[in-house]
Amino acid sequence: MDDLPSYPGTPRWVKVSGILAGVVSMLLVTVMLFGGGRHGPGRHLPAGEADGDTPPAGVTDAPAREGDRR
């Protein structure tokens, strides 16, 4: 039983894949931190008036006619 070869270690492809995954992860974090632009939950909110009252998509800013209720 003493003739068994020792474990050769981690394969090269596993090491290379791990290094590449780490580099890509650091690159993504760097772009998110220093890339600028609007990020965060406010990005998905409608861009309406300051009071938050955004009209439906079909409503235009046409002037009100007589008899129209607003």
N, CA, C and O atoms as a printed pandas DataFrame, in Angstrom:
     atom_number atom_name residue_name chain_id  residue_number  x_coord  y_coord  z_coord
0              1         N          MET        A               1    0.808   -1.186    0.000
1              2        CA          MET        A               1    0.000    0.000    0.000
2              3         C          MET        A               1    0.858    1.260    0.000
3              4         O          MET        A               1    0.322    2.349   -0.202
4              5         N          ASP        A               2    2.112    1.161    0.209
5              6        CA          ASP        A               2    2.968    2.326    0.237
6              7         C          ASP        A               2    3.289    2.853   -1.161
7              8         O          ASP        A               2    3.847    3.942   -1.289
8              9         N          ASP        A               3    2.940    2.082   -2.238
9             10        CA          ASP        A               3    3.289    2.524   -3.587
10            11         C          ASP        A               3    2.258    3.472   -4.202
11            12         O          ASP        A               3    2.459    3.919   -5.331
12            13         N          LEU        A               4    1.168    3.794   -3.511
13            14        CA          LEU        A               4    0.143    4.676   -4.080
14            15         C          LEU        A               4    0.717    6.074   -4.298
15            16         O          LEU        A               4    1.400    6.616   -3.428
16            17         N          PRO        A               5    0.431    6.660   -5.484
17            18        CA          PRO        A               5    0.920    8.018   -5.734
18            19         C          PRO        A               5    0.189    9.025   -4.836
19            20         O          PRO        A               5   -0.981    8.839   -4.500
20            21         N          SER        A               6    0.882   10.068   -4.465
21            22        CA          SER        A               6    0.245   11.079   -3.623
22            23         C          SER        A               6   -0.730   11.903   -4.466
23            24         O          SER        A               6   -0.658   11.921   -5.694
24            25         N          TYR        A               7   -1.636   12.578   -3.774
25            26        CA          TYR        A               7   -2.625   13.413   -4.460
26            27         C          TYR        A               7   -1.899   14.558   -5.160
27            28         O          TYR        A               7   -1.108   15.257   -4.526
28            29         N          PRO        A               8   -2.153   14.767   -6.462
29            30        CA          PRO        A               8   -1.397   15.767   -7.215
30            31         C          PRO        A               8   -1.801   17.221   -6.934
31            32         O          PRO        A               8   -1.106   18.136   -7.376
32            33         N          GLY        A               9   -2.875   17.451   -6.228
33            34        CA          GLY        A               9   -3.301   18.818   -5.931
34            35         C          GLY        A               9   -4.460   19.258   -6.814
35            36         O          GLY        A               9   -5.033   18.466   -7.562
36            37         N          THR        A              10   -4.785   20.526   -6.709
37            38        CA          THR        A              10   -5.907   21.081   -7.469
38            39         C          THR        A              10   -5.526   21.193   -8.949
39            40         O          THR        A              10   -4.441   21.671   -9.279
40            41         N          PRO        A              11   -6.425   20.750   -9.838
41            42        CA          PRO        A              11   -6.129   20.853  -11.270
42            43         C          PRO        A              11   -5.970   22.324  -11.709
43            44         O          PRO        A              11   -6.546   23.233  -11.112
44            45         N          ARG        A              12   -5.195   22.518  -12.739
45            46        CA          ARG        A              12   -4.912   23.873  -13.226
46            47         C          ARG        A              12   -6.178   24.592  -13.681
47            48         O          ARG        A              12   -6.320   25.792  -13.449
48            49         N          TRP        A              13   -7.119   23.862  -14.338
49            50        CA          TRP        A              13   -8.322   24.510  -14.841
50            51         C          TRP        A              13   -9.178   25.051  -13.707
51            52         O          TRP        A              13   -9.872   26.052  -13.887
52            53         N          VAL        A              14   -9.145   24.408  -12.534
53            54        CA          VAL        A              14   -9.912   24.892  -11.382
54            55         C          VAL        A              14   -9.285   26.185  -10.856
55            56         O          VAL        A              14   -9.999   27.132  -10.527
56            57         N          LYS        A              15   -7.963   26.226  -10.778
57            58        CA          LYS        A              15   -7.264   27.432  -10.320
58            59         C          LYS        A              15   -7.519   28.603  -11.262
59            60         O          LYS        A              15   -7.825   29.708  -10.815
60            61         N          VAL        A              16   -7.393   28.359  -12.575
61            62        CA          VAL        A              16   -7.598   29.412  -13.566
62            63         C          VAL        A              16   -9.043   29.911  -13.522
63            64         O          VAL        A              16   -9.279   31.116  -13.596
64            65         N          SER        A              17  -10.010   29.000  -13.403
65            66        CA          SER        A              17  -11.420   29.398  -13.333
66            67         C          SER        A              17  -11.692   30.237  -12.095
67            68         O          SER        A              17  -12.429   31.221  -12.164
68            69         N          GLY        A              18  -11.115   29.866  -10.976
69            70        CA          GLY        A              18  -11.287   30.637   -9.748
70            71         C          GLY        A              18  -10.703   32.033   -9.844
71            72         O          GLY        A              18  -11.312   33.002   -9.389
72            73         N          ILE        A              19   -9.516   32.137  -10.441
73            74        CA          ILE        A              19   -8.889   33.455  -10.617
74            75         C          ILE        A              19   -9.733   34.318  -11.546
75            76         O          ILE        A              19   -9.951   35.495  -11.259
76            77         N          LEU        A              20  -10.210   33.759  -12.653
77            78        CA          LEU        A              20  -11.046   34.510  -13.587
78            79         C          LEU        A              20  -12.351   34.967  -12.941
79            80         O          LEU        A              20  -12.784   36.099  -13.157
80            81         N          ALA        A              21  -12.974   34.106  -12.159
81            82        CA          ALA        A              21  -14.217   34.483  -11.472
82            83         C          ALA        A              21  -13.961   35.626  -10.493
83            84         O          ALA        A              21  -14.778   36.540  -10.381
84            85         N          GLY        A              22  -12.843   35.581   -9.789
85            86        CA          GLY        A              22  -12.499   36.654   -8.862
86            87         C          GLY        A              22  -12.253   37.972   -9.569
87            88         O          GLY        A              22  -12.706   39.019   -9.106
88            89         N          VAL        A              23  -11.534   37.933  -10.697
89            90        CA          VAL        A              23  -11.250   39.152  -11.456
90            91         C          VAL        A              23  -12.543   39.753  -12.013
91            92         O          VAL        A              23  -12.736   40.967  -11.947
92            93         N          VAL        A              24  -13.421   38.921  -12.558
93            94        CA          VAL        A              24  -14.689   39.408  -13.101
94            95         C          VAL        A              24  -15.552   40.002  -11.982
95            96         O          VAL        A              24  -16.187   41.038  -12.175
96            97         N          SER        A              25  -15.576   39.357  -10.827
97            98        CA          SER        A              25  -16.354   39.882   -9.697
98            99         C          SER        A              25  -15.827   41.236   -9.247
99           100         O          SER        A              25  -16.610   42.153   -9.002
100          101         N          MET        A              26  -14.516   41.373   -9.134
101          102        CA          MET        A              26  -13.942   42.662   -8.724
102          103         C          MET        A              26  -14.206   43.739   -9.768
103          104         O          MET        A              26  -14.437   44.896   -9.418
104          105         N          LEU        A              27  -14.174   43.373  -11.037
105          106        CA          LEU        A              27  -14.459   44.330  -12.100
106          107         C          LEU        A              27  -15.908   44.815  -12.018
107          108         O          LEU        A              27  -16.168   46.010  -12.159
108          109         N          LEU        A              28  -16.843   43.908  -11.794
109          110        CA          LEU        A              28  -18.253   44.288  -11.675
110          111         C          LEU        A              28  -18.492   45.199  -10.477
111          112         O          LEU        A              28  -19.225   46.182  -10.583
112          113         N          VAL        A              29  -17.887   44.883   -9.348
113          114        CA          VAL        A              29  -18.042   45.723   -8.156
114          115         C          VAL        A              29  -17.460   47.111   -8.412
115          116         O          VAL        A              29  -18.054   48.114   -8.016
116          117         N          THR        A              30  -16.313   47.177   -9.066
117          118        CA          THR        A              30  -15.686   48.465   -9.373
118          119         C          THR        A              30  -16.572   49.300  -10.294
119          120         O          THR        A              30  -16.734   50.501  -10.075
120          121         N          VAL        A              31  -17.141   48.680  -11.313
121          122        CA          VAL        A              31  -18.019   49.407  -12.231
122          123         C          VAL        A              31  -19.262   49.899  -11.504
123          124         O          VAL        A              31  -19.718   51.014  -11.760
124          125         N          MET        A              32  -19.819   49.101  -10.610
125          126        CA          MET        A              32  -21.003   49.513   -9.864
126          127         C          MET        A              32  -20.706   50.684   -8.932
127          128         O          MET        A              32  -21.533   51.583   -8.778
128          129         N          LEU        A              33  -19.537   50.677   -8.317
129          130        CA          LEU        A              33  -19.195   51.728   -7.367
130          131         C          LEU        A              33  -18.794   53.029   -8.057
131          132         O          LEU        A              33  -19.199   54.106   -7.622
132          133         N          PHE        A              34  -18.009   52.944   -9.120
133          134        CA          PHE        A              34  -17.443   54.140   -9.733
134          135         C          PHE        A              34  -17.999   54.448  -11.112
135          136         O          PHE        A              34  -17.579   55.423  -11.735
136          137         N          GLY        A              35  -18.927   53.648  -11.601
137          138        CA          GLY        A              35  -19.444   53.827  -12.948
138          139         C          GLY        A              35  -20.410   54.980  -13.099
139          140         O          GLY        A              35  -20.663   55.415  -14.222
140          141         N          GLY        A              36  -20.960   55.491  -12.013
141          142        CA          GLY        A              36  -21.918   56.581  -12.096
142          143         C          GLY        A              36  -23.281   56.073  -12.532
143          144         O          GLY        A              36  -23.537   54.869  -12.533
144          145         N          GLY        A              37  -24.145   56.993  -12.899
145          146        CA          GLY        A              37  -25.494   56.626  -13.328
146          147         C          GLY        A              37  -26.427   56.505  -12.135
147          148         O          GLY        A              37  -26.003   56.567  -10.981
148          149         N          ARG        A              38  -27.706   56.333  -12.441
149          150        CA          ARG        A              38  -28.694   56.196  -11.371
150          151         C          ARG        A              38  -28.806   54.732  -10.977
151          152         O          ARG        A              38  -29.141   53.881  -11.801
152          153         N          HIS        A              39  -28.528   54.450   -9.731
153          154        CA          HIS        A              39  -28.649   53.083   -9.228
154          155         C          HIS        A              39  -29.503   53.111   -7.978
155          156         O          HIS        A              39  -29.611   54.140   -7.311
156          157         N          GLY        A              40  -30.103   51.988   -7.665
157          158        CA          GLY        A              40  -30.873   51.881   -6.439
158          159         C          GLY        A              40  -32.349   51.686   -6.719
159          160         O          GLY        A              40  -32.775   51.658   -7.874
160          161         N          PRO        A              41  -33.128   51.551   -5.653
161          162        CA          PRO        A              41  -34.554   51.273   -5.823
162          163         C          PRO        A              41  -35.327   52.428   -6.459
163          164         O          PRO        A              41  -36.358   52.187   -7.087
164          165         N          GLY        A              42  -34.866   53.671   -6.320
165          166        CA          GLY        A              42  -35.552   54.801   -6.919
166          167         C          GLY        A              42  -35.528   54.766   -8.434
167          168         O          GLY        A              42  -36.295   55.471   -9.090
168          169         N          ARG        A              43  -34.665   53.962   -8.980
169          170        CA          ARG        A              43  -34.543   53.841  -10.429
170          171         C          ARG        A              43  -35.803   53.251  -11.055
171          172         O          ARG        A              43  -36.089   53.500  -12.227
172          173         N          HIS        A              44  -36.547   52.480  -10.291
173          174        CA          HIS        A              44  -37.714   51.782  -10.822
174          175         C          HIS        A              44  -39.024   52.498  -10.520
175          176         O          HIS        A              44  -40.094   51.986  -10.849
176          177         N          LEU        A              45  -38.958   53.677   -9.897
177          178        CA          LEU        A              45  -40.158   54.429   -9.588
178          179         C          LEU        A              45  -40.515   55.329  -10.760
179          180         O          LEU        A              45  -39.630   55.743  -11.508
180          181         N          PRO        A              46  -41.791   55.637  -10.934
181          182        CA          PRO        A              46  -42.169   56.530  -12.030
182          183         C          PRO        A              46  -41.622   57.932  -11.792
183          184         O          PRO        A              46  -41.532   58.388  -10.652
184          185         N          ALA        A              47  -41.261   58.603  -12.864
185          186        CA          ALA        A              47  -40.730   59.955  -12.767
186          187         C          ALA        A              47  -41.887   60.933  -12.940
187          188         O          ALA        A              47  -42.100   61.466  -14.028
188          189         N          GLY        A              48  -42.618   61.162  -11.881
189          190        CA          GLY        A              48  -43.770   62.057  -11.936
190          191         C          GLY        A              48  -43.464   63.384  -11.284
191          192         O          GLY        A              48  -42.306   63.760  -11.103
192          193         N          GLU        A              49  -44.522   64.081  -10.939
193          194        CA          GLU        A              49  -44.383   65.369  -10.280
194          195         C          GLU        A              49  -43.885   65.162   -8.853
195          196         O          GLU        A              49  -43.847   64.038   -8.352
196          197         N          ALA        A              50  -43.505   66.258   -8.211
197          198        CA          ALA        A              50  -42.934   66.181   -6.871
198          199         C          ALA        A              50  -43.920   65.621   -5.851
199          200         O          ALA        A              50  -43.508   65.004   -4.869
200          201         N          ASP        A              51  -45.223   65.831   -6.071
201          202        CA          ASP        A              51  -46.205   65.338   -5.105
202          203         C          ASP        A              51  -46.506   63.854   -5.277
203          204         O          ASP        A              51  -47.278   63.284   -4.506
204          205         N          GLY        A              52  -45.906   63.230   -6.278
205          206        CA          GLY        A              52  -46.079   61.793   -6.473
206          207         C          GLY        A              52  -47.336   61.434   -7.230
207          208         O          GLY        A              52  -47.622   60.251   -7.409
208          209         N          ASP        A              53  -48.109   62.434   -7.688
209          210        CA          ASP        A              53  -49.350   62.181   -8.415
210          211         C          ASP        A              53  -49.041   62.106   -9.903
211          212         O          ASP        A              53  -49.046   63.127  -10.591
212          213         N          THR        A              54  -48.776   60.915  -10.399
213          214        CA          THR        A              54  -48.441   60.720  -11.798
214          215         C          THR        A              54  -49.697   60.303  -12.551
215          216         O          THR        A              54  -50.360   59.345  -12.153
216          217         N          PRO        A              55  -50.039   61.005  -13.633
217          218        CA          PRO        A              55  -51.255   60.638  -14.372
218          219         C          PRO        A              55  -51.047   59.319  -15.117
219          220         O          PRO        A              55  -49.912   58.950  -15.417
220          221         N          PRO        A              56  -52.124   58.614  -15.413
221          222        CA          PRO        A              56  -52.020   57.377  -16.191
222          223         C          PRO        A              56  -51.403   57.637  -17.560
223          224         O          PRO        A              56  -51.378   58.779  -18.019
224          225         N          ALA        A              57  -50.918   56.614  -18.201
225          226        CA          ALA        A              57  -50.190   56.743  -19.456
226          227         C          ALA        A              57  -51.044   57.335  -20.572
227          228         O          ALA        A              57  -50.509   58.013  -21.449
228          229         N          GLY        A              58  -52.351   57.100  -20.568
229          230        CA          GLY        A              58  -53.208   57.593  -21.637
230          231         C          GLY        A              58  -53.619   59.039  -21.470
231          232         O          GLY        A              58  -54.206   59.605  -22.392
232          233         N          VAL        A              59  -53.342   59.659  -20.351
233          234        CA          VAL        A              59  -53.754   61.032  -20.086
234          235         C          VAL        A              59  -52.734   61.989  -20.683
235          236         O          VAL        A              59  -51.531   61.849  -20.463
236          237         N          THR        A              60  -53.226   62.961  -21.440
237          238        CA          THR        A              60  -52.340   63.968  -22.011
238          239         C          THR        A              60  -52.545   65.283  -21.278
239          240         O          THR        A              60  -53.421   65.393  -20.420
240          241         N          ASP        A              61  -51.751   66.262  -21.611
241          242        CA          ASP        A              61  -51.878   67.571  -20.985
242          243         C          ASP        A              61  -52.773   68.497  -21.797
243          244         O          ASP        A              61  -52.553   69.708  -21.819
244          245         N          ALA        A              62  -53.767   67.947  -22.455
245          246        CA          ALA        A              62  -54.691   68.759  -23.248
246          247         C          ALA        A              62  -55.517   69.638  -22.312
247          248         O          ALA        A              62  -55.867   69.212  -21.211
248          249         N          PRO        A              63  -55.830   70.857  -22.740
249          250        CA          PRO        A              63  -56.631   71.734  -21.883
250          251         C          PRO        A              63  -58.029   71.161  -21.671
251          252         O          PRO        A              63  -58.586   70.481  -22.532
252          253         N          ALA        A              64  -58.569   71.458  -20.505
253          254        CA          ALA        A              64  -59.912   70.951  -20.174
254          255         C          ALA        A              64  -60.964   71.683  -20.987
255          256         O          ALA        A              64  -60.892   72.896  -21.183
256          257         N          ARG        A              65  -61.940   70.921  -21.457
257          258        CA          ARG        A              65  -63.054   71.516  -22.191
258          259         C          ARG        A              65  -64.172   71.831  -21.225
259          260         O          ARG        A              65  -64.198   71.333  -20.099
260          261         N          GLU        A              66  -65.088   72.654  -21.669
261          262        CA          GLU        A              66  -66.227   72.979  -20.804
262          263         C          GLU        A              66  -67.028   71.717  -20.541
263          264         O          GLU        A              66  -67.284   70.920  -21.444
264          265         N          GLY        A              67  -67.405   71.558  -19.321
265          266        CA          GLY        A              67  -68.204   70.391  -18.953
266          267         C          GLY        A              67  -67.379   69.206  -18.513
267          268         O          GLY        A              67  -67.925   68.276  -17.920
268          269         N          ASP        A              68  -66.068   69.202  -18.783
269          270        CA          ASP        A              68  -65.200   68.121  -18.319
270          271         C          ASP        A              68  -64.963   68.269  -16.821
271          272         O          ASP        A              68  -64.769   69.374  -16.314
272          273         N          ARG        A              69  -64.981   67.168  -16.142
273          274        CA          ARG        A              69  -64.680   67.183  -14.698
274          275         C          ARG        A              69  -63.264   66.708  -14.504
275          276         O          ARG        A              69  -62.853   65.697  -15.075
276          277         N          ARG        A              70  -62.520   67.429  -13.702
277          278        CA          ARG        A              70  -61.159   67.000  -13.372
278          279         C          ARG        A              70  -61.001   66.891  -11.912
279          280         O          ARG        A              70  -59.922   66.543  -11.432
